[in-house]
Amino acid sequence: MIENNWILCPICRNKTRIKIRGDTVLENFPLYCPKCKQENLIRAYQLNIIVIKEPDAQTQSR
């Protein structure tokens, strides 16, 4: 039997509306939390969730 888990918000640690199975693979998935109303990019592989940190945009100098 394949295990199912809810994805928890990396900010407030509450359940989101997304449920994944043990064989689910996600790349650059925009995870939205209905409680804290934030969106984070995540990567999921074998029920391990990793938050993708993107560098802030910088202004271009000429």
N, CA, C and O atoms as a Maestro MAE file, in Angstrom:
{
 s_m_m2io_version
 :::
 2.0.0
}

f_m_ct {
 s_m_title
 :::
 protein
 m_atom[248] {
  # First column is atom index #
  i_m_mmod_type
  r_m_x_coord
  r_m_y_coord
  r_m_z_coord
  i_m_residue_number
  s_m_chain_name
  s_m_pdb_residue_name
  s_m_pdb_atom_name
  i_m_atomic_number
  :::
  1 25 0.842 -1.183 0.000 1 A "MET " " N  " 7
  2 3 0.000 0.000 0.000 1 A "MET " " CA " 6
  3 2 0.887 1.248 0.000 1 A "MET " " C  " 6
  4 15 1.883 1.316 0.720 1 A "MET " " O  " 8
  5 25 0.514 2.217 -0.808 2 A "ILE " " N  " 7
  6 3 1.286 3.453 -0.919 2 A "ILE " " CA " 6
  7 2 0.826 4.438 0.151 2 A "ILE " " C  " 6
  8 15 -0.370 4.647 0.354 2 A "ILE " " O  " 8
  9 25 1.804 5.038 0.830 3 A "GLU " " N  " 7
  10 3 1.510 5.976 1.919 3 A "GLU " " CA " 6
  11 2 1.107 7.341 1.361 3 A "GLU " " C  " 6
  12 15 1.677 7.805 0.374 3 A "GLU " " O  " 8
  13 25 0.119 7.984 1.999 4 A "ASN " " N  " 7
  14 3 -0.337 9.327 1.641 4 A "ASN " " CA " 6
  15 2 -0.069 10.272 2.796 4 A "ASN " " C  " 6
  16 15 -0.221 9.896 3.958 4 A "ASN " " O  " 8
  17 25 0.332 11.506 2.483 5 A "ASN " " N  " 7
  18 3 0.564 12.530 3.506 5 A "ASN " " CA " 6
  19 2 0.086 13.877 2.996 5 A "ASN " " C  " 6
  20 15 0.130 14.157 1.798 5 A "ASN " " O  " 8
  21 25 -0.373 14.707 3.928 6 A "TRP " " N  " 7
  22 3 -0.689 16.086 3.604 6 A "TRP " " CA " 6
  23 2 0.614 16.866 3.547 6 A "TRP " " C  " 6
  24 15 1.538 16.589 4.311 6 A "TRP " " O  " 8
  25 25 0.694 17.843 2.643 7 A "ILE " " N  " 7
  26 3 1.843 18.736 2.613 7 A "ILE " " CA " 6
  27 2 1.590 19.823 3.640 7 A "ILE " " C  " 6
  28 15 0.527 20.444 3.647 7 A "ILE " " O  " 8
  29 25 2.567 20.055 4.508 8 A "LEU " " N  " 7
  30 3 2.466 21.102 5.518 8 A "LEU " " CA " 6
  31 2 3.121 22.371 5.006 8 A "LEU " " C  " 6
  32 15 4.117 22.326 4.284 8 A "LEU " " O  " 8
  33 25 2.548 23.500 5.388 9 A "CYS " " N  " 7
  34 3 3.112 24.797 5.013 9 A "CYS " " CA " 6
  35 2 4.468 24.959 5.701 9 A "CYS " " C  " 6
  36 15 4.573 24.726 6.906 9 A "CYS " " O  " 8
  37 25 5.509 25.353 4.960 10 A "PRO " " N  " 7
  38 3 6.824 25.529 5.592 10 A "PRO " " CA " 6
  39 2 6.897 26.745 6.512 10 A "PRO " " C  " 6
  40 15 7.828 26.849 7.310 10 A "PRO " " O  " 8
  41 25 5.940 27.665 6.419 11 A "ILE " " N  " 7
  42 3 5.940 28.871 7.245 11 A "ILE " " CA " 6
  43 2 5.183 28.635 8.558 11 A "ILE " " C  " 6
  44 15 5.750 28.792 9.639 11 A "ILE " " O  " 8
  45 25 3.905 28.259 8.461 12 A "CYS " " N  " 7
  46 3 3.066 28.137 9.670 12 A "CYS " " CA " 6
  47 2 2.862 26.696 10.124 12 A "CYS " " C  " 6
  48 15 2.263 26.468 11.175 12 A "CYS " " O  " 8
  49 25 3.352 25.703 9.349 13 A "ARG " " N  " 7
  50 3 3.294 24.265 9.696 13 A "ARG " " CA " 6
  51 2 1.870 23.706 9.776 13 A "ARG " " C  " 6
  52 15 1.654 22.683 10.427 13 A "ARG " " O  " 8
  53 25 0.890 24.355 9.125 14 A "ASN " " N  " 7
  54 3 -0.474 23.839 9.062 14 A "ASN " " CA " 6
  55 2 -0.667 23.060 7.768 14 A "ASN " " C  " 6
  56 15 0.101 23.210 6.818 14 A "ASN " " O  " 8
  57 25 -1.713 22.220 7.744 15 A "LYS " " N  " 7
  58 3 -2.012 21.447 6.552 15 A "LYS " " CA " 6
  59 2 -2.473 22.357 5.420 15 A "LYS " " C  " 6
  60 15 -3.230 23.304 5.634 15 A "LYS " " O  " 8
  61 25 -2.005 22.057 4.220 16 A "THR " " N  " 7
  62 3 -2.497 22.744 3.031 16 A "THR " " CA " 6
  63 2 -3.575 21.872 2.401 16 A "THR " " C  " 6
  64 15 -3.979 20.869 2.988 16 A "THR " " O  " 8
  65 25 -4.038 22.239 1.231 17 A "ARG " " N  " 7
  66 3 -5.087 21.471 0.561 17 A "ARG " " CA " 6
  67 2 -4.523 20.413 -0.367 17 A "ARG " " C  " 6
  68 15 -5.265 19.805 -1.139 17 A "ARG " " O  " 8
  69 25 -3.221 20.185 -0.301 18 A "ILE " " N  " 7
  70 3 -2.552 19.258 -1.203 18 A "ILE " " CA " 6
  71 2 -2.144 18.000 -0.442 18 A "ILE " " C  " 6
  72 15 -1.549 18.075 0.633 18 A "ILE " " O  " 8
  73 25 -2.471 16.853 -1.012 19 A "LYS " " N  " 7
  74 3 -2.090 15.566 -0.442 19 A "LYS " " CA " 6
  75 2 -1.231 14.849 -1.484 19 A "LYS " " C  " 6
  76 15 -1.582 14.825 -2.663 19 A "LYS " " O  " 8
  77 25 -0.099 14.261 -1.055 20 A "ILE " " N  " 7
  78 3 0.777 13.559 -1.986 20 A "ILE " " CA " 6
  79 2 0.949 12.115 -1.562 20 A "ILE " " C  " 6
  80 15 0.797 11.766 -0.392 20 A "ILE " " O  " 8
  81 25 1.272 11.280 -2.546 21 A "ARG " " N  " 7
  82 3 1.549 9.869 -2.290 21 A "ARG " " CA " 6
  83 2 3.057 9.664 -2.222 21 A "ARG " " C  " 6
  84 15 3.833 10.561 -2.554 21 A "ARG " " O  " 8
  85 25 3.457 8.491 -1.795 22 A "GLY " " N  " 7
  86 3 4.874 8.184 -1.653 22 A "GLY " " CA " 6
  87 2 5.638 8.188 -2.960 22 A "GLY " " C  " 6
  88 15 6.852 8.395 -2.959 22 A "GLY " " O  " 8
  89 25 4.955 7.963 -4.082 23 A "ASP " " N  " 7
  90 3 5.628 7.936 -5.381 23 A "ASP " " CA " 6
  91 2 5.465 9.242 -6.162 23 A "ASP " " C  " 6
  92 15 5.756 9.286 -7.358 23 A "ASP " " O  " 8
  93 25 4.999 10.312 -5.494 24 A "THR " " N  " 7
  94 3 4.815 11.608 -6.141 24 A "THR " " CA " 6
  95 2 6.145 12.356 -6.237 24 A "THR " " C  " 6
  96 15 6.925 12.379 -5.285 24 A "THR " " O  " 8
  97 25 6.390 12.962 -7.393 25 A "VAL " " N  " 7
  98 3 7.574 13.795 -7.607 25 A "VAL " " CA " 6
  99 2 7.091 15.157 -8.074 25 A "VAL " " C  " 6
  100 15 6.380 15.255 -9.074 25 A "VAL " " O  " 8
  101 25 7.473 16.218 -7.353 26 A "LEU " " N  " 7
  102 3 7.121 17.585 -7.713 26 A "LEU " " CA " 6
  103 2 8.397 18.394 -7.888 26 A "LEU " " C  " 6
  104 15 9.321 18.287 -7.082 26 A "LEU " " O  " 8
  105 25 8.448 19.201 -8.938 27 A "GLU " " N  " 7
  106 3 9.571 20.105 -9.189 27 A "GLU " " CA " 6
  107 2 9.014 21.509 -9.369 27 A "GLU " " C  " 6
  108 15 8.118 21.715 -10.188 27 A "GLU " " O  " 8
  109 25 9.522 22.466 -8.627 28 A "ASN " " N  " 7
  110 3 9.101 23.870 -8.748 28 A "ASN " " CA " 6
  111 2 7.585 24.010 -8.635 28 A "ASN " " C  " 6
  112 15 6.952 24.658 -9.469 28 A "ASN " " O  " 8
  113 25 7.014 23.406 -7.612 29 A "PHE " " N  " 7
  114 3 5.573 23.434 -7.397 29 A "PHE " " CA " 6
  115 2 5.208 24.630 -6.516 29 A "PHE " " C  " 6
  116 15 5.743 24.760 -5.415 29 A "PHE " " O  " 8
  117 25 4.307 25.507 -6.979 30 A "PRO " " N  " 7
  118 3 3.903 26.653 -6.154 30 A "PRO " " CA " 6
  119 2 2.874 26.232 -5.106 30 A "PRO " " C  " 6
  120 15 1.701 26.038 -5.424 30 A "PRO " " O  " 8
  121 25 3.311 26.095 -3.878 31 A "LEU " " N  " 7
  122 3 2.448 25.660 -2.777 31 A "LEU " " CA " 6
  123 2 1.836 26.882 -2.103 31 A "LEU " " C  " 6
  124 15 2.554 27.756 -1.618 31 A "LEU " " O  " 8
  125 25 0.497 26.938 -2.076 32 A "TYR " " N  " 7
  126 3 -0.209 28.057 -1.450 32 A "TYR " " CA " 6
  127 2 -0.810 27.590 -0.130 32 A "TYR " " C  " 6
  128 15 -1.430 26.530 -0.062 32 A "TYR " " O  " 8
  129 25 -0.622 28.387 0.914 33 A "CYS " " N  " 7
  130 3 -1.193 28.081 2.225 33 A "CYS " " CA " 6
  131 2 -2.422 28.967 2.430 33 A "CYS " " C  " 6
  132 15 -2.308 30.191 2.374 33 A "CYS " " O  " 8
  133 25 -3.602 28.367 2.666 34 A "PRO " " N  " 7
  134 3 -4.808 29.177 2.869 34 A "PRO " " CA " 6
  135 2 -4.830 29.910 4.200 34 A "PRO " " C  " 6
  136 15 -5.570 30.882 4.352 34 A "PRO " " O  " 8
  137 25 -4.041 29.469 5.159 35 A "LYS " " N  " 7
  138 3 -4.057 30.126 6.466 35 A "LYS " " CA " 6
  139 2 -3.156 31.370 6.487 35 A "LYS " " C  " 6
  140 15 -3.612 32.460 6.832 35 A "LYS " " O  " 8
  141 25 -1.881 31.204 6.119 36 A "CYS " " N  " 7
  142 3 -0.971 32.356 6.156 36 A "CYS " " CA " 6
  143 2 -0.937 33.109 4.830 36 A "CYS " " C  " 6
  144 15 -0.286 34.149 4.728 36 A "CYS " " O  " 8
  145 25 -1.630 32.597 3.814 37 A "LYS " " N  " 7
  146 3 -1.794 33.253 2.515 37 A "LYS " " CA " 6
  147 2 -0.457 33.569 1.842 37 A "LYS " " C  " 6
  148 15 -0.291 34.628 1.237 37 A "LYS " " O  " 8
  149 25 0.483 32.643 1.954 38 A "GLN " " N  " 7
  150 3 1.772 32.798 1.293 38 A "GLN " " CA " 6
  151 2 1.965 31.661 0.308 38 A "GLN " " C  " 6
  152 15 1.408 30.574 0.466 38 A "GLN " " O  " 8
  153 25 2.757 31.932 -0.698 39 A "GLU " " N  " 7
  154 3 3.059 30.932 -1.708 39 A "GLU " " CA " 6
  155 2 4.561 30.677 -1.712 39 A "GLU " " C  " 6
  156 15 5.355 31.618 -1.726 39 A "GLU " " O  " 8
  157 25 4.949 29.400 -1.701 40 A "ASN " " N  " 7
  158 3 6.352 29.007 -1.703 40 A "ASN " " CA " 6
  159 2 6.570 27.978 -2.793 40 A "ASN " " C  " 6
  160 15 5.690 27.165 -3.073 40 A "ASN " " O  " 8
  161 25 7.740 28.013 -3.408 41 A "LEU " " N  " 7
  162 3 8.101 26.980 -4.362 41 A "LEU " " CA " 6
  163 2 8.690 25.809 -3.590 41 A "LEU " " C  " 6
  164 15 9.563 25.986 -2.740 41 A "LEU " " O  " 8
  165 25 8.198 24.604 -3.898 42 A "ILE " " N  " 7
  166 3 8.708 23.425 -3.206 42 A "ILE " " CA " 6
  167 2 9.132 22.370 -4.214 42 A "ILE " " C  " 6
  168 15 8.769 22.415 -5.390 42 A "ILE " " O  " 8
  169 25 9.906 21.428 -3.719 43 A "ARG " " N  " 7
  170 3 10.303 20.238 -4.444 43 A "ARG " " CA " 6
  171 2 9.951 19.059 -3.539 43 A "ARG " " C  " 6
  172 15 10.277 19.070 -2.352 43 A "ARG " " O  " 8
  173 25 9.293 18.049 -4.088 44 A "ALA " " N  " 7
  174 3 8.901 16.883 -3.297 44 A "ALA " " CA " 6
  175 2 9.362 15.616 -4.003 44 A "ALA " " C  " 6
  176 15 9.173 15.458 -5.209 44 A "ALA " " O  " 8
  177 25 9.968 14.717 -3.239 45 A "TYR " " N  " 7
  178 3 10.419 13.435 -3.752 45 A "TYR " " CA " 6
  179 2 10.379 12.433 -2.604 45 A "TYR " " C  " 6
  180 15 11.023 12.648 -1.577 45 A "TYR " " O  " 8
  181 25 9.644 11.359 -2.760 46 A "GLN " " N  " 7
  182 3 9.487 10.310 -1.742 46 A "GLN " " CA " 6
  183 2 9.056 10.889 -0.396 46 A "GLN " " C  " 6
  184 15 9.635 10.563 0.641 46 A "GLN " " O  " 8
  185 25 8.039 11.747 -0.421 47 A "LEU " " N  " 7
  186 3 7.438 12.387 0.753 47 A "LEU " " CA " 6
  187 2 8.372 13.345 1.489 47 A "LEU " " C  " 6
  188 15 8.051 13.771 2.599 47 A "LEU " " O  " 8
  189 25 9.516 13.697 0.905 48 A "ASN " " N  " 7
  190 3 10.411 14.709 1.463 48 A "ASN " " CA " 6
  191 2 10.143 16.028 0.758 48 A "ASN " " C  " 6
  192 15 10.197 16.108 -0.469 48 A "ASN " " O  " 8
  193 25 9.855 17.060 1.540 49 A "ILE " " N  " 7
  194 3 9.521 18.367 0.995 49 A "ILE " " CA " 6
  195 2 10.708 19.305 1.211 49 A "ILE " " C  " 6
  196 15 11.214 19.428 2.327 49 A "ILE " " O  " 8
  197 25 11.149 19.963 0.140 50 A "ILE " " N  " 7
  198 3 12.252 20.914 0.204 50 A "ILE " " CA " 6
  199 2 11.750 22.244 -0.326 50 A "ILE " " C  " 6
  200 15 11.176 22.300 -1.414 50 A "ILE " " O  " 8
  201 25 11.958 23.321 0.433 51 A "VAL " " N  " 7
  202 3 11.576 24.664 -0.006 51 A "VAL " " CA " 6
  203 2 12.696 25.213 -0.876 51 A "VAL " " C  " 6
  204 15 13.864 25.186 -0.489 51 A "VAL " " O  " 8
  205 25 12.333 25.709 -2.050 52 A "ILE " " N  " 7
  206 3 13.314 26.258 -2.979 52 A "ILE " " CA " 6
  207 2 13.475 27.736 -2.688 52 A "ILE " " C  " 6
  208 15 12.518 28.506 -2.778 52 A "ILE " " O  " 8
  209 25 14.685 28.126 -2.341 53 A "LYS " " N  " 7
  210 3 14.992 29.531 -2.056 53 A "LYS " " CA " 6
  211 2 15.447 30.186 -3.353 53 A "LYS " " C  " 6
  212 15 16.431 29.762 -3.959 53 A "LYS " " O  " 8
  213 25 14.734 31.212 -3.770 54 A "GLU " " N  " 7
  214 3 15.132 31.944 -4.966 54 A "GLU " " CA " 6
  215 2 15.766 33.262 -4.550 54 A "GLU " " C  " 6
  216 15 15.285 33.908 -3.618 54 A "GLU " " O  " 8
  217 25 16.826 33.672 -5.214 55 A "PRO " " N  " 7
  218 3 17.434 34.959 -4.863 55 A "PRO " " CA " 6
  219 2 16.491 36.099 -5.239 55 A "PRO " " C  " 6
  220 15 15.757 36.022 -6.225 55 A "PRO " " O  " 8
  221 25 16.528 37.148 -4.437 56 A "ASP " " N  " 7
  222 3 15.705 38.312 -4.714 56 A "ASP " " CA " 6
  223 2 16.172 38.992 -6.004 56 A "ASP " " C  " 6
  224 15 17.348 38.940 -6.362 56 A "ASP " " O  " 8
  225 25 15.243 39.614 -6.673 57 A "ALA " " N  " 7
  226 3 15.583 40.324 -7.911 57 A "ALA " " CA " 6
  227 2 16.449 41.539 -7.587 57 A "ALA " " C  " 6
  228 15 16.208 42.249 -6.610 57 A "ALA " " O  " 8
  229 25 17.435 41.758 -8.405 58 A "GLN " " N  " 7
  230 3 18.324 42.889 -8.207 58 A "GLN " " CA " 6
  231 2 18.185 43.838 -9.391 58 A "GLN " " C  " 6
  232 15 17.873 43.406 -10.500 58 A "GLN " " O  " 8
  233 25 18.411 45.100 -9.166 59 A "THR " " N  " 7
  234 3 18.343 46.071 -10.243 59 A "THR " " CA " 6
  235 2 19.580 45.948 -11.112 59 A "THR " " C  " 6
  236 15 20.668 45.624 -10.636 59 A "THR " " O  " 8
  237 25 19.390 46.210 -12.387 60 A "GLN " " N  " 7
  238 3 20.530 46.153 -13.300 60 A "GLN " " CA " 6
  239 2 21.155 47.531 -13.401 60 A "GLN " " C  " 6
  240 15 20.458 48.531 -13.572 60 A "GLN " " O  " 8
  241 25 22.467 47.575 -13.295 61 A "SER " " N  " 7
  242 3 23.154 48.863 -13.418 61 A "SER " " CA " 6
  243 2 23.760 48.948 -14.812 61 A "SER " " C  " 6
  244 15 24.183 47.942 -15.381 61 A "SER " " O  " 8
  245 25 23.796 50.150 -15.349 62 A "ARG " " N  " 7
  246 3 24.347 50.339 -16.700 62 A "ARG " " CA " 6
  247 2 25.643 51.064 -16.674 62 A "ARG " " C  " 6
  248 15 26.237 51.304 -17.726 62 A "ARG " " O  " 8
  :::
 }
 m_bond[247] {
  # First column is bond index #
  i_m_from
  i_m_to
  i_m_order
  :::
  1 1 2 1
  2 2 3 1
  3 3 4 2
  4 3 5 1
  5 5 6 1
  6 6 7 1
  7 7 8 2
  8 7 9 1
  9 9 10 1
  10 10 11 1
  11 11 12 2
  12 11 13 1
  13 13 14 1
  14 14 15 1
  15 15 16 2
  16 15 17 1
  17 17 18 1
  18 18 19 1
  19 19 20 2
  20 19 21 1
  21 21 22 1
  22 22 23 1
  23 23 24 2
  24 23 25 1
  25 25 26 1
  26 26 27 1
  27 27 28 2
  28 27 29 1
  29 29 30 1
  30 30 31 1
  31 31 32 2
  32 31 33 1
  33 33 34 1
  34 34 35 1
  35 35 36 2
  36 35 37 1
  37 37 38 1
  38 38 39 1
  39 39 40 2
  40 39 41 1
  41 41 42 1
  42 42 43 1
  43 43 44 2
  44 43 45 1
  45 45 46 1
  46 46 47 1
  47 47 48 2
  48 47 49 1
  49 49 50 1
  50 50 51 1
  51 51 52 2
  52 51 53 1
  53 53 54 1
  54 54 55 1
  55 55 56 2
  56 55 57 1
  57 57 58 1
  58 58 59 1
  59 59 60 2
  60 59 61 1
  61 61 62 1
  62 62 63 1
  63 63 64 2
  64 63 65 1
  65 65 66 1
  66 66 67 1
  67 67 68 2
  68 67 69 1
  69 69 70 1
  70 70 71 1
  71 71 72 2
  72 71 73 1
  73 73 74 1
  74 74 75 1
  75 75 76 2
  76 75 77 1
  77 77 78 1
  78 78 79 1
  79 79 80 2
  80 79 81 1
  81 81 82 1
  82 82 83 1
  83 83 84 2
  84 83 85 1
  85 85 86 1
  86 86 87 1
  87 87 88 2
  88 87 89 1
  89 89 90 1
  90 90 91 1
  91 91 92 2
  92 91 93 1
  93 93 94 1
  94 94 95 1
  95 95 96 2
  96 95 97 1
  97 97 98 1
  98 98 99 1
  99 99 100 2
  100 99 101 1
  101 101 102 1
  102 102 103 1
  103 103 104 2
  104 103 105 1
  105 105 106 1
  106 106 107 1
  107 107 108 2
  108 107 109 1
  109 109 110 1
  110 110 111 1
  111 111 112 2
  112 111 113 1
  113 113 114 1
  114 114 115 1
  115 115 116 2
  116 115 117 1
  117 117 118 1
  118 118 119 1
  119 119 120 2
  120 119 121 1
  121 121 122 1
  122 122 123 1
  123 123 124 2
  124 123 125 1
  125 125 126 1
  126 126 127 1
  127 127 128 2
  128 127 129 1
  129 129 130 1
  130 130 131 1
  131 131 132 2
  132 131 133 1
  133 133 134 1
  134 134 135 1
  135 135 136 2
  136 135 137 1
  137 137 138 1
  138 138 139 1
  139 139 140 2
  140 139 141 1
  141 141 142 1
  142 142 143 1
  143 143 144 2
  144 143 145 1
  145 145 146 1
  146 146 147 1
  147 147 148 2
  148 147 149 1
  149 149 150 1
  150 150 151 1
  151 151 152 2
  152 151 153 1
  153 153 154 1
  154 154 155 1
  155 155 156 2
  156 155 157 1
  157 157 158 1
  158 158 159 1
  159 159 160 2
  160 159 161 1
  161 161 162 1
  162 162 163 1
  163 163 164 2
  164 163 165 1
  165 165 166 1
  166 166 167 1
  167 167 168 2
  168 167 169 1
  169 169 170 1
  170 170 171 1
  171 171 172 2
  172 171 173 1
  173 173 174 1
  174 174 175 1
  175 175 176 2
  176 175 177 1
  177 177 178 1
  178 178 179 1
  179 179 180 2
  180 179 181 1
  181 181 182 1
  182 182 183 1
  183 183 184 2
  184 183 185 1
  185 185 186 1
  186 186 187 1
  187 187 188 2
  188 187 189 1
  189 189 190 1
  190 190 191 1
  191 191 192 2
  192 191 193 1
  193 193 194 1
  194 194 195 1
  195 195 196 2
  196 195 197 1
  197 197 198 1
  198 198 199 1
  199 199 200 2
  200 199 201 1
  201 201 202 1
  202 202 203 1
  203 203 204 2
  204 203 205 1
  205 205 206 1
  206 206 207 1
  207 207 208 2
  208 207 209 1
  209 209 210 1
  210 210 211 1
  211 211 212 2
  212 211 213 1
  213 213 214 1
  214 214 215 1
  215 215 216 2
  216 215 217 1
  217 217 218 1
  218 218 219 1
  219 219 220 2
  220 219 221 1
  221 221 222 1
  222 222 223 1
  223 223 224 2
  224 223 225 1
  225 225 226 1
  226 226 227 1
  227 227 228 2
  228 227 229 1
  229 229 230 1
  230 230 231 1
  231 231 232 2
  232 231 233 1
  233 233 234 1
  234 234 235 1
  235 235 236 2
  236 235 237 1
  237 237 238 1
  238 238 239 1
  239 239 240 2
  240 239 241 1
  241 241 242 1
  242 242 243 1
  243 243 244 2
  244 243 245 1
  245 245 246 1
  246 246 247 1
  247 247 248 2
  :::
 }
}
